């Protein structure tokens, strides 16, 4: 089942995203990510992230999100995990 992990960075996070990025990318590479990437603000700066991931259950998706190095570093102001059913776009 697919899940959307949606995160918004803290406004005072400064360079925390850049400092944690390599660990984050290494972490997500161990999962079946359907697609994902950074959210961008109007100035073109990274301000959050969106990941669509294939996992067996909502609990697994919540555990994935909780274990992300970005989460562990305290980067996010807002986070959510929601089940997702694709009906449009390439599969």
C-alpha positions in Angstrom: 0.0 0.0 0.0 1.2 3.5 -0.7 1.6 6.2 1.9 2.4 9.9 1.6 4.8 11.3 4.1 4.5 15.0 4.1 6.8 17.2 6.1 7.3 21.0 6.5 10.6 22.3 7.8 10.9 24.5 10.8 11.4 28.1 9.8 14.4 28.3 12.1 16.1 25.1 10.9 18.9 27.0 9.2 21.4 24.6 7.7 20.0 21.5 9.4 18.5 20.1 6.2 21.9 20.3 4.4 23.8 18.8 7.3 21.4 15.8 7.6 20.7 15.2 3.9 23.3 12.5 3.3 22.0 10.4 6.2 18.4 11.0 5.1 19.1 9.8 1.5 21.0 6.8 2.8 18.0 5.9 5.1 15.3 6.2 2.4 17.4 4.1 -0.1 16.6 1.1 2.1 12.9 1.4 1.4 10.6 1.0 -1.7 10.1 4.7 -2.4 7.6 5.3 -5.2 8.8 8.9 -5.6 9.8 11.8 -3.4 11.7 15.0 -3.1 11.9 18.3 -1.4 9.1 20.9 -1.2 10.2 24.2 -2.6 9.2 27.7 -1.4 8.5 30.6 -3.8 12.2 31.6 -3.8 13.2 28.1 -4.9 14.6 27.0 -1.5 13.9 23.6 0.1 11.2 23.9 2.8 10.0 20.4 3.4 9.7 17.0 1.8 7.1 14.7 0.3 7.7 10.9 0.0 5.3 8.3 -1.4 6.4 5.0 -0.1 5.2 1.4 -0.5 4.8 -0.3 2.9 2.5 -2.9 4.3 0.7 -0.8 6.9 0.1 2.7 8.3 2.1 1.7 11.4 5.0 0.8 9.2 4.8 4.1 7.4 4.6 6.0 10.7 7.7 4.1 11.9 9.5 4.9 8.6 8.7 8.6 9.1 9.8 8.5 12.8 13.2 6.9 11.9 14.1 9.4 9.2 17.3 11.2 10.1 15.5 14.5 9.2 12.9 13.7 11.8 15.4 12.6 14.4 17.4 15.8 13.9 14.2 17.9 14.6 14.0 19.4 11.1 10.2 19.4 10.8 7.6 21.7 12.1 4.8 19.7 10.7 4.5 16.0 9.7 1.8 13.7 8.5 1.5 10.2 7.2 -1.6 9.4 5.0 -2.6 6.4 3.0 -2.7 7.1 -0.8 -4.4 5.5 -3.7 -3.0 6.5 -7.1 -5.7 6.9 -9.9 -3.9 9.3 -12.2 -0.5 9.2 -13.8 2.0 6.5 -14.8 2.1 3.4 -12.7 
